Amino acid sequence: MEYISSPWRAEYVKNAFQTKGCVFCNALKTEDPAQAFILTRAEHNFILLNKFPYTPGHLIIAPLAHLDSIEKATKASTDELNDLLKLSLSLLKKHYQPHGFNTGMNLGQSAGAGVIHHYHTHVIPRWTGDSNFMPLVGNTKVVIETLDQTYTQLLPLFQEAKVGGGI
């Protein structure tokens, strides 16, 4: 049997059920946006890197308000979310040149939501062949860059886009 080292997963495995509070609200309270991998903050929503990405550039768009369902959000908030989704797709296309994207929400535990009390949208760049035997047989993801590398590369793109007031 072969092993692939993924030491960054240790934090998640150790703390998956010990996190106090909401991961998104906690990220917003962090004094240093880089520590929470926040790329930008707009009037109603913010964009951050998924700390446990499926592929490089896996982003999350979440409302600033702690809401468990999109139906409770204002029209201004959901309109902005869609604008941020369009911006994210554009910037990720420019930087990574993926072959496609998965975008969407997992609403509720039975739908696969890891965070059920703060709705959010995933934006996942995809490449032909990125779903290989590792996740299917080995239940392991291989990501080719660290979160710090992804953040360092994407932050200037979001800053240049001048979303809302920035971070």
ABEGO torsion letter per residue (X at the ends): XBBBBBAAAAAAAAAAAABBEBAAAAAAABABAAAAGBABBBAABBBBBBABBABBGBBBBBBABBBABAAABBAAAAAAAAAAAAAAAAAAAAAAGBABBBBEBBBEAAAGBABAABBBBBBBBBBBGABBAAAAAAGBBBBABBAAAAAAAAAAAAAAAGBEAEX
